[in-house]
Amino acid sequence: MSPITPPLARRLDSLQSSAIRDLLKLTARADIISLAGGLPDAELMPRDRIATAAAAALSDRSRLQYTESPGWGPLREVLAARESAALGRPVLVDEVFVTHGSQQALSLLSEVLLDPGALVVVEDPAYVGALQVFRAAGARIEAVPVDAEGMRVDALRELITRGERPAVVHTVSNFHNPGGVTLSPRRRGELAELADTHGFWIIEDDPYGELWFDQPSPVPVANYSPNVIRLSSVSKILAPTLRVGWMVAPAQVCRAVELLKQGADLCGSALTQQIAADLLTDTDWLTTHIDAVRAAYGIRAKALVGAVRHRFADRVVTTDAAGGMFVWVDFTDGTDTNALLPGALDAGVAYVPGSAFAVTTDYSHSMRLCFTTSHADVLTEAVDRLARAARV
Ligand code: PMP
């Protein structure tokens, strides 16, 4: 008798593998310039400084041990001080919770904040990692579009006026992934007011806020309302391998997250959390380091946007790339970016078609380009290849 294969849980039916991760497998070819990945540049990551901090951490055997579920105490203190400065109010250590990257914060929060069928409002185009988490939690998803000023808060208001009651609204407030745009200060205030009036949580997902080029990011949405849970991470400013992210949330939310974190992984790594604390407290070094990353990405972003506007002229509208890692390109000439992709790969350039991030809108005439991992001359060559593929 052949064995009966046991089934997997039904909630997996709603999950799809990330189209971007699948695509990345194809673009690892050496002859392809990839603008598809969403990776920070490993060349700019402070390997030697991390090595020194790791050696210092390992001189204390307790760093080999389990640590507290909400995070290693001294790291939470450093983060509370940084967040107090960013938010312009005292942030208590009990309001800071360290997670395995901010992605884990999304995952744990989805369990703490969402009953099955609860409504989550996301941005369209969306951060795919958030979509996956909310879908896995069995949430109902509605989307509101993003424009040059970030989330269309008027569209969210309309949804609420129609009787929808979101439990959570997710926003990537600075240098959106994938849209490249930043939520304007006026809309931050309006979004917060809606959250206060209608009693929903805002998840302000902000891994890119420190990567501004010419002027600092606006004050966080968390400054405007107590209903904001703010997520940050060292992935884009230090290195993703540390897997150190954190949330700032009311203490009762942190306590609930703690119960789930114990079930998920007991605790994070005391070793990488000490490394992160070491680097984040070395403020002169940190300022110089982040300035260098900003300067490098700023040059690359301007080169990419300049090349796209030069080669494609009025066939496209592109974001300005004032920070972060991404440029969003809309083709106004009807180019279908899914149809263009095989030709682009043949020409030696990869990008992510807009449809990979689409929730309800059709982004088949859009693409996301990532400028972090190539120098300016390579980015210009990539745009030349793209133009050849598009017969421009
Ligand atoms: N939020 C957004 C908007 C992201 O783009 C990413 C990384 N791609 C994350 C969260 C997760 O980052 P990490 O887990 O490395 O902190």
Boltz pocket constraint, residues with backbone or C-beta under 6 A from the ligand:
constraints:
  - pocket:
      binder: B
      contacts: [[A, 38], [A, 100], [A, 101], [A, 102], [A, 103], [A, 104], [A, 127], [A, 129], [A, 172], [A, 177], [A, 205], [A, 206], [A, 207], [A, 232], [A, 233], [A, 234], [A, 235], [A, 240], [A, 244], [A, 245]]
      max_distance: 6.0
